[in-house]
Amino acid sequence: MFLLWGMLVMAFAQGKKIQNTTTSLTVEQKKLQSMEHKMGIGQPICGNFYEYACHKWSFLTMASEAIGELEEKTGKQMENIIKVFPTLIYPQFLASIYNQYQSCKNRGEFEVLDYLKWMNANTAINWPLVRQKEHRAEEEEEAASPDWIELLALTRTYGFHDIFIYEHVTQRHDDPTKLIIEIKRPALYTIADLKSQIYDPKGHLQHMDLESFRNFQKDLLNMTLHFVERVEKASFAHITDSKCRPSNTKPQMVTVSELQLQLPWLVKYLETLLNRSPLDADMRIYINSVEYLQTVYSFMNERGNRFINDYIQLKFLIYLQMKYFSRSYKCDQDIRESFPLAMQWAYEQNNVQLKWQIPKVEKIYENLKVEFRQSLLKNAYNFSENVHQYLLDKLDNLQLMMGSMNVFELQRYYTNLSLAKNNYYGNHLLILNFHFNRLHKALDKEQLTPSSPEMWHFQQFVEFDQRLDKTLSLAHLPKFYPRLNVIYFPLTLLQPPYYEDGLSEEFIYGSIGFWLAHEIVRSFDQHHLAYDAKGKVNTQMLQQFQSNQKFERSLLVFRLNFSENYLNDIEDVGNDLGGLKLAYNTFAAIKRVNHLNKTFTLHNRSFTSEQLFFLSYAQNFCGALCNFGHLGGFFYDSCKRVNLPVQKFQEFHQAFGCSGNTREPIW
């Protein structure tokens, strides 16, 4: 009863739907009117289709781009939903989420030292920067200093990705339903020039010997660079890439008993990390390089416990500053980044009418899969029977997930979370600790189901540094999770400008149909072919793909065609072109079966249904600045995301009477 009452209250909080009594326009007519207002009808169709479809966007809206318009709408809805939380008795975790929202509203001027003060008062960590005000003798401070290995582990429990090693939870290669700890070297940019990382406007660090720490970090960086060059055989471009992730060398699975013989200090680190001593001798973890871990430990120990503790304190302070400034200044966004599972559930309950749209999206998805299966059945690359069946099984088991998060599971999941109304810094640390604990406690589970909160928590925080899928705007788009072989479709996408019930196939397949098709094709790109139908890593099968000369030649020619135009991974343009082709072919098949031959009027001109499909596709990417934005984040240029795929797509040429060289996608 409480849950039903809560759903009704949240639905009411969204406000009354606007009744349009001044016009009798249909949903489709309104959509055409909206499309018409964005178009630059005088722009060259074949030369710059983006401008033709989106030229007037900046004059119409304050949102920077189409996905930004969706984010603004969702943000307002979410804030209204959050404000209703105090009136609800169940689920209980909503009260803590609202308390964090209130503490965000009242946080005042930023003071990084308040993080450390809260930790001194509420945890086993006592920071010298706070103790300094107590004027303790140096001997007392030295006696109070913990072992640096323990301090490193304790700070990790608050999300601090270690400065000497990088510890995280990942899915086992042989069984994606089980989680395992992996330890590797850190990303190189985290140990770049220390001076550029320090921000101290209030002089909290003036007593510290920052030059010594800066020189130490230079030595640490040089040591790590030498290791990367010698052992990982990395290219100069990889080494100097500011976005370079932690080591991606193949990990080795070892047991704690084996680790005790080679790296006893790491066992101590793990015992502190998991608050468990002794560890199960048969517990398994992934290690990327024993040599690196031995080298870095010797390097640390040479500097002494006091020096390394102070260095960890400095780096942790920098980390907390970065976490604070990377959080949105909008409190509703802060909440959505911190509690994605809870807020997705709340959005679904507040928009109960969306449940009627789920079967329609599922039908679109199944149509796309049927079309893609027909393409695979042609076996254009002459794959062997077992490789061909591998592809078909992978597609057949590729699932779509939409909504339906179990509230009782969520209540269990958030049971131990307790946040106060006027404790923003403490709340922030508790949230970081909560995310850490939820992932690491899931290590004890024998098996996780794809729909469990633990598994979705892991998937949504698996991005580097535990940021939620790059930006909240991108979180509205369908996303492929390779280790689950699942495409997750956020319900927030089921609203204008991307979707509205009553639109015909031209609009639907050009918008959400394309995004679903993009992720289907993405599941078969070079980054994801190694994941089989159950999400297991199958390197032997990947080697068979790589040994297929026809397939490899097609990849090479494709890269040569697009390498000058894309700064990022060339697979991305393949996914866009492949997704466009899949969405279009599926739409065309539906048109043939249903004998559809509609025309539409825009700017007093007649457009075919094929032309409307391509306009709908292009307006996915409309923005005030086409070469900068969230959607441009894949390639850094939304104009190219529209223009290059359509200019290489034969059916686009036929629809608009264009000429030029076309190019088939890989799939």
C-alpha positions, 0 to 999 in steps of 0.5 A: 500500500505504501508503495502504491501510494508513493507511486501515485504521489510521485505521479502527481508531483510531475504536474498536470499534463498540458491540454492542447485546446488551441490546435487539432494537430496530430502527434505527427504534424507537431513532429513535422512542424518541429523538424521544419523549424530546425532545417536550413532549407537552403543548405546543400543536401549532398555536401552538408546534410547536417546543416540542411537538417539542423541549421536553425537549431541554435535559434530555436532553443537554449539547449546546446544540442538535442540530447541536451534538450532531453537532459533538461526535461529529465532534470526538471522531472527528476527534481520534482520527483526528489522533492516528493521523497520526504512524504513517502514511507517506503522505500526507506532509502528515499529519505537518505537520498532526500537528505543528501539533496538537502545537504547539497542545497545547503553546502555553501562555500567549498572547503576541502579540509572539511572532508578530512575533519569529518574523517578524523572525527568518524573514521580510523584515519587521522590526518596530519593536516587536521592534527596540526592545529592541535600542535602535537609534538612531532614524535606524537605525530610519528607514533600516530602515523599508520603503516603507509600500506594500510593508509593506502587501503583505507583511502581506497575504500573512499574511492581513491584509485591508488597512486602506486597501484590501481585496484578495482573489481571486474568480472571474471573472464571465464564467468561474467556472473562472478566478480574478482579483484584486479590489481594493475599499474595506475594510469600515467596521467595520475602521476603527471606533474604534481604542480599542475594538480595542486589547487590550494587557494586557502594555503592549507598546504603551505607548511608542506615541502611540495618540491620534495613531493614533486620530485618524488612524483617525477621519479615515480613517473619515470620509473613507471614510463620505463616499465611501460616501454620495456615490459608493455612495449607501448608506443609513444602515442599510447604513453603520451595519451592523457586519457591512457587507462591503467595497464591493459596487459593480460592479467594472471589469476593467482591465489592469496597463498601464492601472493603471500610468497611473492608479495606479502605486503599486497596481502596486508593491503587486501586484508585492510581493504576488505577488513578481513584477516586472514584472507581465505588462502584460496581467494583468487585475484587478477594481477597484471604484473608481479614485476611492477608491484615488486618494483613499486613497493621497493621504490615506496619503502626507500622513502620511509613511512612518514614521507609516503603517508604525507604524500598519500595525504596530499594526493588524497586531498587532490583527489577529493578536490577533483571529485567535488569539482567534477560533481554537478553544481545542480543538486538533482544531477548530483543525486542522479550520479550518486544513485543511478539505480534508485533514480531510474526506478523512481523515474519509472514509477513516476511515469507509469504510462511508459510501461505501455511503450515498452512492448513497442520498443521491444518490437522495434528491437526484435525487428532490428535483430531479425534484419541483422540476422539475415545479414549474418546468414549471408556469411559474406566473409566465408567464416567457418561453420563454428565461427558463423554459429558463434556470431548467430548465437551471440546475436540470438542471446543479445537481450534488451533490458528496460526498467522493471528494477525490483523495489524490494531488491533496491531496499535490501541494496540500500539498507545500510546507507544513512545520510544526514541533511546538513553534512554534505562532506560526510555524506559525499564520503559515505556515498563513495564508501557505499559504492566501494563496499557494494562492489567489494561485498559482491565478491562473496556472492557465488553468482550474480544475475544480470538483473541484480542491483549489484550487477547493474551497480557494477556495470554503471560504475565500471567506467574509469574513476567510477563516473556514470557513463561519461555524462548524464546526457549520454546516460539517456542513450541505449548502451551495450554491456558486453559482459552481460550481452545486454543492451540497456534502454533508459526509459528517459529516452521515450520522450521528445525530441527522440520519441512520442507515441503515435509517430510513424516508422520513418521517425521512430527508426530514424531516432530510437531505432538508430540508437538501438541498431548502433548498439547491436552493431557495436556488439560485433565490432573489434572491441567486442567480438571476443565476448561470446553469447554469455559474455565470456572472453573467447580469445581463441574465437577472436584469433579466428576472426583475425585469421580470416583474410577477407574480413581483415582486408575489409577492416583495413580498407574501411580504416583507410577510408575514414582514418583522416576524418576521425580522431578517435577509434575508427570502430565508432564510425563503423558502428554509426554507418552500420547502425544507420544501415541496419535501421534503414534496412529494417525500416525499408523491410517494414515499408515493403511488407506493409506497402507503405508509400507516404509523403510528407510536406516540409517548407511546402515541399514534398518529402518521401518516407526515405528522406524523412528517415534520414532527416530524423537520423540527422536531427539526433545530433543537432546542436548549436556547435556541431564540433563540440558536445556530448554526442560529439564525444565519440568523434568530437564532431557531431557534423561528421557523425551525420555527414560522413555516414550519409555521404558513404551510404548508397540509399541516401544517395538514391533518396536525395539524388546525390552522387559520390563514392559509397562504402559498405559498413563491416556488418 
